[in-house]
Amino acid sequence: MTSRAREWLVASIVLLVVAAGAITAYLYNQKLRQDRDALLYLPKSSPITPSTALLQRYIRVKTVNPPGNEIEGARFLAGQLAEVGVKGEIIEAAPGRASLYARIKGKNPGNALMLLNHIDVVPPTGKWDRPPFSGAVMINMVYGRGTADMKGIAICELQAFRDIARSGRVPEHDLVFLAVADEERSGTLGMQWLLDHRPDVFDGVRCVINEGGVTEMEHESMRYFGIETGSKLAVDLDVVAPSHESLLGLRRALEPYIAPRETMRVLPAVREFFAAVAPTRRENRDVLRDIDATMKIQKGWLVPANYAELMMDGIWMSGAEPAVNGGFKMRVLMRNLPDEQPDDRIAWLSGMAKPYGVRIGEIHEKQGPALPSTADTPLFRLIATTAHRQYRVTARPDVLPLSPTAARGESSATVCSLTRSTSFSRSASTDPMSASGSTGSSRGSFFCAKSFAAGHLSPPDTNCQAIQERIGEIRQTRRHAAC
Ligand SMILES: [Zn+2]
């Protein structure tokens, strides 16, 4: 080798080493940046769209329950429907306690889809960053009581319904919009009242989209898209006794049932949920993947508490306090498995209470039985496919240990709820119709109501852009067949 060739060789080697060093430094830098960004979350501001503005206006309509005064909300929604030529019916169960009902007739009977939401909100307790009825926007959040539960979803449903009305196209099947009163306090003057007095509202309804479900977020990205297929159901009552001591005696006797160590049973929907969620867990993956195998080898205690709750009835008691009519009372809240007969549970409690001279008092709420739905439905598949396409996320069944909506315990139709993110309670993305929200936003998913209305119960077409919030539950009660 000549000296010139040797120089070239050395120069090339030096160049290669420098290039390799530069590339390594670049990649290392990128990795550091990714790690830093993963720890540091900086929300990006979102534009205020017409849907955001509409949500802000709806938040400002005070519908706190109690007292409710949902008629103001019903009038607001009716006004929005009137703009697109739809006449909504305001139905008053009691003075001021109104629901709003509207229907777009389809070409064919049956198979109707109901877009269900509730008008009332719970009282704004605690400390708020912004006034609870301001609808204020901060960076990428709308603040206000009811933003997440569930006026944001209501606006999404409203926009979907309005879009279909405005298009002038007759859907294949009926599309129903129903905004109910009194959901936050048992539904007696809302869903329950409508089922008892206005069965025509539910004519031909096969599926209902409602609130519920859980969408798991990690900063800007979605980790699990829960399409809720069912939940535990509530029995809420007072027990009464002549003395404080009697109630404390019962309380002690019930304590082992607050967190029972033994699993009762695994419902098919819960089994399916565990199997679906298992691959997305960092821990407990093997425990949940085949719950029957886990139980068989006596490893049920490894199941995390929030999942274990789905395999047993639960009970919780408040402190004993003086009753208005003399004596003492204690509130008892039971969270029952969805197939449980509530009267059986009350009879069990009554049996437990008897030796202490305690009896059942006022019953505030008695839900169930309402079996979870199967995920094997066209609507479920449509939701899952759309969510996956939109967000590249696993969209699977979800069964909740809580029972957040009265409609679930009472509706005679198959109910399909919109989900909400785990990480917010008071605010939503500035744009409920947008897929580019933020952590704690009300984004999550959307359901193609237009597609459904057009009769395309298959992966949606280009028209698919309707309810862009959370998607949730598909469930059924014993009175109806699966969706
Ligand atoms: Zn709600």
Residues whose N, C-alpha, C, O or C-beta is under 5 A from the ligand:
A	BS01	ZN	D149 M150 E211 P404
